[in-house]
């Protein structure tokens, strides 16, 4: 016999929304289980039919996802040690004029806007900020395998064995790292493609093979590229873009 699970967890597993969004929809009476209006904290079995009101779909459609080219000196999440969070850069003045999404900036777009993944204070490049729990789950959920691509400037000598270890064979915090794709971009810059994101992972990986990172830039998350977005500028994720 399968154990019942919380309705909000089941909705998240089905990709309908995040667990927090599910609780909000349930509170507003927008969710039905086997035809009956659901209640907060309700548990369900896998075979039960879950229906979500169109109002919830409309609420999801109004949520935005923002792509920011984060400069050095800003933290991804909450302010810390006197440094500002990257979200302070999401202002009308910093909205990239090359944005082709057709979305007009509204103050409401800042409400609940949170980073979907981290980018270290001394790293630059693509940072995703979103109001949409589905996007957050795709990028930072427990079972995510979305690729993230970085250009990494390094100092030091890298042997063939060191390069092999960067691709597969290193451990951090007592745990083996997933296979990566690491290759030379030019004489002092490596290209890293990872499917995980431990804290300061690339810098620590490089230290293990005798390299020092002098610059790190994230250029792609999944199928979405940083492209021509200038440092400190932001744009909306377009309707036809998927991670």
LUMZA-171843 format. One line per 3 residues: number of its first residue (from 1); their letters; for each residue x, y, z of C-alpha. Coordinates in pm, 1 decimal, always signed. Layout:
BEGIN
NUM) A) X/Y/Z | ...
***
This chain:
BEGIN
1) XXX) +0.0/+0.0/+0.0 | +129.3/+344.6/-92.3 | +143.4/+603.1/+184.6
4) XXX) -59.7/+923.3/+142.8 | +143.5/+1244.3/+102.6 | +60.5/+1608.9/+158.0
7) XXX) -134.9/+1753.8/-130.8 | +110.5/+2041.6/-172.1 | +400.2/+1794.8/-205.8
10) XXX) +208.8/+1589.0/-461.6 | +126.3/+1900.0/-665.8 | +495.7/+1996.3/-668.9
13) XXX) +591.4/+1640.8/-774.5 | +346.6/+1667.2/-1065.2 | +507.8/+1996.1/-1171.6
16) XXX) +188.2/+2194.5/-1118.7 | +356.2/+2454.7/-895.1 | +589.7/+2485.2/-597.9
19) XXX) +480.8/+2360.6/-255.0 | +445.8/+2718.0/-128.8 | +230.2/+2809.5/-428.3
22) XXX) +22.6/+2493.6/-377.2 | -55.5/+2593.9/-18.4 | -159.2/+2938.9/-141.5
25) XXX) -389.7/+2791.4/-407.9 | -543.4/+2549.8/-156.6 | -607.8/+2836.0/+88.0
28) XXX) -788.9/+3027.4/-187.2 | -1008.8/+2729.6/-276.1 | -850.7/+2681.9/-619.6
31) XXX) -768.7/+2312.0/-579.9 | -1003.5/+2011.4/-594.9 | -928.2/+1648.9/-512.8
34) XXX) -1167.6/+1398.2/-670.6 | -1407.6/+1687.4/-728.8 | -1409.8/+1816.5/-369.2
37) XXX) -1249.4/+2145.8/-264.2 | -918.3/+2068.8/-93.0 | -814.6/+2190.4/+250.8
40) XXX) -473.0/+2294.0/+378.5 | -271.7/+2000.3/+512.3 | -480.5/+1742.2/+325.3
43) XXX) -311.3/+1418.7/+223.5 | -369.1/+1232.2/-102.6 | -288.1/+902.3/-268.2
46) XXX) -121.2/+881.5/-613.9 | -439.3/+769.1/-792.4 | -650.6/+1063.5/-673.7
49) XXX) -745.0/+1326.7/-930.5 | -612.4/+1678.7/-863.4 | -765.5/+1974.5/-1046.7
52) XXX) -641.0/+2333.1/-1032.3 | -869.9/+2627.9/-1106.8 | -793.2/+2853.0/-1404.7
55) XXX) -739.2/+3140.4/-1159.5 | -422.9/+2965.0/-1039.6 | -300.6/+2929.8/-1398.1
58) XXX) -361.4/+3301.6/-1452.2 | -172.2/+3383.3/-1132.4 | +122.4/+3172.2/-1252.3
61) XXX) +121.1/+3341.1/-1593.5 | +155.2/+3681.0/-1425.1 | +474.9/+3574.6/-1247.4
64) XXX) +800.8/+3686.3/-1404.2 | +1150.5/+3547.2/-1434.8 | +1440.8/+3788.7/-1471.3
67) XXX) +1789.0/+3730.3/-1613.1 | +2059.8/+3951.0/-1462.3 | +2424.3/+3989.6/-1558.6
70) XXX) +2556.4/+4010.5/-1203.1 | +2871.4/+4220.3/-1150.6 | +3135.1/+4155.9/-884.2
73) XXX) +3045.9/+4283.8/-536.8 | +2681.7/+4173.3/-513.2 | +2557.2/+3864.6/-329.0
76) XXX) +2296.0/+3637.7/-484.9 | +2052.7/+3625.0/-195.0 | +2011.7/+3813.1/+131.3
79) XXX) +2238.8/+4109.3/+208.5 | +2545.8/+4002.8/+406.9 | +2864.1/+4160.5/+545.0
82) XXX) +2763.2/+4500.6/+411.6 | +2716.9/+4374.1/+54.6 | +2391.7/+4434.9/-130.9
85) XXX) +2180.6/+4158.0/-285.4 | +2177.2/+4142.5/-665.1 | +1801.3/+4210.2/-672.0
88) XXX) +1870.5/+4581.8/-596.2 | +1992.2/+4606.2/-957.7 | +1643.8/+4525.1/-1088.6
91) XXX) +1533.6/+4884.7/-1149.8 | +1378.9/+5059.2/-1451.5 | +1712.1/+5234.5/-1520.6
94) XXX) +1897.7/+4901.4/-1540.7 | +1640.8/+4734.6/-1767.9 | +1833.9/+4636.7/-2083.4
97) XXX) +1712.6/+4823.3/-2389.8 | +1768.3/+4505.6/-2594.2 | +1496.5/+4316.9/-2400.0
100) XXX) +1264.5/+4161.1/-2661.4 | +1016.2/+4003.5/-2417.4 | +755.8/+4277.2/-2458.1
103) XXX) +699.1/+4279.9/-2078.6 | +672.8/+4621.9/-1917.3 | +830.9/+4670.9/-1576.9
106) XXX) +594.3/+4686.0/-1279.5 | +679.3/+4723.8/-911.1 | +473.6/+4408.1/-851.6
109) XXX) +745.3/+4214.9/-1036.1 | +979.0/+4271.0/-739.3 | +743.8/+4102.8/-490.5
112) XXX) +869.3/+3756.4/-399.3 | +1150.1/+3778.3/-655.3 | +1419.2/+3533.8/-542.9
115) XXX) +1741.5/+3389.8/-686.6 | +1713.7/+3041.7/-837.5 | +2068.1/+2936.7/-758.0
118) XXX) +2375.9/+3114.9/-628.9 | +2660.0/+3305.2/-788.8 | +2949.9/+3398.6/-559.7
121) XXX) +3016.4/+3762.5/-469.7 | +3341.1/+3761.5/-671.2 | +3183.6/+3587.6/-973.1
124) XXX) +2994.3/+3751.0/-1259.3 | +2742.6/+3652.2/-1521.9 | +2401.2/+3496.1/-1553.7
127) XXX) +2184.8/+3499.8/-1241.2 | +1818.8/+3396.6/-1251.1 | +1567.7/+3573.7/-1026.6
130) XXX) +1212.3/+3443.2/-1033.3 | +864.7/+3469.0/-882.2 | +772.2/+3132.9/-1037.3
133) XXX) +811.7/+2826.6/-817.5 | +818.5/+2598.8/-1122.4 | +1128.6/+2776.5/-1254.1
136) XXX) +1296.4/+2757.3/-913.6 | +1220.2/+2383.3/-891.4 | +1364.4/+2326.9/-1239.7
139) XXX) +1690.2/+2502.6/-1152.4 | +1748.6/+2422.5/-785.1 | +1511.7/+2136.1/-707.2
142) XXX) +1644.2/+1823.7/-540.7 | +1667.6/+1624.8/-865.0 | +1766.4/+1898.6/-1108.4
145) XXX) +2023.0/+1814.8/-1374.6 | +2020.6/+2145.2/-1564.8 | +2364.9/+2227.1/-1705.9
148) XXX) +2542.8/+2545.3/-1601.4 | +2831.6/+2671.6/-1813.2 | +3118.0/+2891.6/-1693.1
151) XXX) +3427.6/+3058.3/-1837.3 | +3701.4/+3042.8/-1574.6 | +4030.8/+3234.4/-1591.8
154) XXX) +4308.0/+3055.8/-1402.5 | +4671.1/+3084.5/-1296.7 | +4905.7/+2789.5/-1248.5
157) XXX) +5003.1/+2473.8/-1432.4 | +4739.9/+2212.9/-1520.5 | +4866.6/+1866.4/-1609.7
160) XXX) +4678.3/+1619.9/-1830.5 | +4599.5/+1423.5/-1514.9 | +4470.4/+1740.5/-1348.6
163) XXX) +4237.2/+1804.4/-1641.7 | +4116.1/+1444.4/-1624.7 | +4040.1/+1485.8/-1253.8
166) XXX) +3847.5/+1808.7/-1315.8 | +3625.7/+1616.7/-1556.9 | +3569.0/+1329.9/-1314.0
169) XXX) +3743.1/+1205.2/-1005.0 | +3739.5/+1486.7/-748.5 | +3554.4/+1492.8/-416.6
172) XXX) +3440.2/+1785.5/-202.6 | +3321.6/+1766.7/+157.1 | +3377.8/+1390.5/+150.9
175) XXX) +3144.9/+1333.5/-143.8 | +3236.8/+1247.1/-502.8 | +3144.6/+1513.8/-756.5
178) XXX) +2927.7/+1433.8/-1055.9 | +3107.6/+1409.7/-1392.2 | +3176.1/+1755.0/-1541.9
181) XXX) +3285.1/+1875.9/-1885.6 | +3604.6/+2080.1/-1853.4 | +3821.8/+2190.9/-2145.7
184) XXX) +4061.1/+2468.5/-2240.6 | +3889.5/+2773.8/-2392.2 | +4221.6/+2952.0/-2453.7
187) XXX) +4569.1/+2962.1/-2297.3 | +4452.4/+3085.8/-1953.7 | +4080.8/+3014.2/-1951.6
190) XXX) +3885.4/+2693.5/-1891.4 | +3525.7/+2613.3/-1985.3 | +3332.7/+2428.7/-1712.8
193) XXX) +2993.9/+2264.6/-1764.6 | +2841.8/+2136.1/-1437.8 | +2517.5/+1967.8/-1334.5
196) XXX) +2555.0/+2051.2/-965.0 | +2637.3/+2362.6/-766.5 | +2818.7/+2317.0/-439.7
199) XXX) +2937.5/+2633.5/-265.3 | +3240.5/+2778.1/-447.0 | +3265.7/+2447.2/-630.8
202) XXX) +3473.9/+2554.9/-929.2 | +3723.3/+2750.6/-721.1 | +3767.0/+2455.6/-485.0
205) XXX) +3800.2/+2208.5/-773.2 | +4072.5/+2422.6/-927.1 | +4260.0/+2445.1/-595.7
208) XXX) +4266.2/+2064.4/-576.5 | +4460.8/+2046.1/-906.2 | +4696.3/+2335.4/-830.6
211) XXX) +4514.9/+2621.0/-1004.5 | +4400.1/+2959.5/-875.0 | +4086.5/+3114.3/-1018.4
214) XXX) +4127.1/+3481.9/-1110.2 | +3793.1/+3529.7/-1283.1 | +3467.0/+3335.3/-1316.4
217) XXX) +3173.3/+3411.8/-1544.0 | +2854.2/+3207.7/-1585.4 | +2743.3/+3221.5/-1948.4
220) XXX) +2461.9/+2966.5/-1969.6 | +2196.1/+2792.7/-1759.2 | +2027.8/+2508.0/-1944.7
223) XXX) +1925.1/+2641.9/-2285.6 | +1931.7/+3006.7/-2175.4 | +2249.1/+3204.2/-2252.7
226) XXX) +2382.3/+3529.3/-2110.9 | +2435.1/+3649.2/-2467.2 | +2477.8/+4023.7/-2515.5
229) XXX) +2324.4/+4125.6/-2181.0 | +2565.1/+4389.8/-2040.8 | +2705.6/+4376.9/-1684.9
232) XXX) +2460.6/+4516.7/-1429.1 | +2168.8/+4502.1/-1674.4 | +1867.3/+4271.2/-1667.0
235) XXX) +1591.1/+4145.6/-1893.8 | +1279.4/+3932.3/-1869.9 | +1281.3/+3565.1/-1968.2
238) XXX) +1090.9/+3548.3/-2296.1 | +777.3/+3339.8/-2337.6 | +948.7/+3102.3/-2581.3
241) XXX) +1259.0/+3049.7/-2364.5 | +1293.2/+2732.7/-2157.4 | +1573.5/+2624.1/-1929.4
***
